[in-house]
Amino acid sequence: MRAACWPRTGKKVLRVAQDVGYESEAAFSRAFRRTFGVPPGQYRRERKAVQPLRGAAAEPA
């Protein structure tokens, strides 16, 4: 699902839904939950919590 990269975009759920071809946020949210097991908002919060900070090195030098 192309929407998986959405947490990094900063776009609202409705905009992502439209971008990937859904006519409503509700339909997108149902499909998203079926695919990922959580609603879009929870997915975004969880992904933001585990993303490394920009400019942070992958491993300490």
C-alpha positions as CSV (number, residue, x, y, z in Angstrom):
1,M,0.0,0.0,0.0
2,R,1.5,3.3,-1.1
3,A,0.1,5.0,2.0
4,A,2.7,3.3,4.2
5,C,5.1,6.1,3.5
6,W,2.6,8.7,4.6
7,P,3.8,9.3,8.2
8,R,6.8,11.1,6.8
9,T,4.8,13.4,4.5
10,G,3.0,15.5,7.1
11,K,-0.2,15.3,5.0
12,K,-3.6,14.9,6.5
13,V,-5.4,11.5,6.3
14,L,-8.0,12.9,3.9
15,R,-5.3,14.2,1.5
16,V,-3.5,10.9,1.5
17,A,-6.8,9.1,0.9
18,Q,-7.5,11.2,-2.1
19,D,-3.9,10.9,-3.4
20,V,-4.1,7.1,-3.4
21,G,-7.5,7.0,-5.0
22,Y,-10.1,6.8,-2.2
23,E,-13.2,9.1,-2.4
24,S,-13.6,9.3,1.4
25,E,-11.4,9.3,4.5
26,A,-13.6,6.6,6.1
27,A,-13.1,4.1,3.2
28,F,-9.3,4.7,3.3
29,S,-9.2,4.3,7.1
30,R,-11.1,1.0,6.9
31,A,-8.7,-0.3,4.2
32,F,-5.7,1.0,6.1
33,R,-6.8,-0.8,9.3
34,R,-7.4,-4.1,7.4
35,T,-3.9,-3.8,5.9
36,F,-1.8,-2.6,8.8
37,G,-3.9,-3.7,11.8
38,V,-4.2,-0.1,13.2
39,P,-6.0,3.1,12.2
40,P,-4.0,5.7,10.2
41,G,-3.6,8.0,13.2
42,Q,-2.1,5.4,15.4
43,Y,0.2,4.2,12.6
44,R,1.5,7.7,12.2
45,R,2.1,8.2,15.9
46,E,3.9,4.9,16.3
47,R,6.1,5.5,13.2
48,K,7.0,9.1,14.4
49,A,8.1,7.6,17.7
50,V,10.6,5.2,16.2
51,Q,12.0,7.4,13.4
52,P,15.6,8.6,14.0
53,L,16.2,12.3,14.2
54,R,17.4,14.0,11.0
55,G,21.1,14.2,10.8
56,A,21.6,11.6,13.5
57,A,24.3,9.1,12.6
58,A,23.2,5.4,12.2
59,E,26.0,4.3,14.5
60,P,28.1,6.3,17.0
61,A,31.6,7.1,15.7
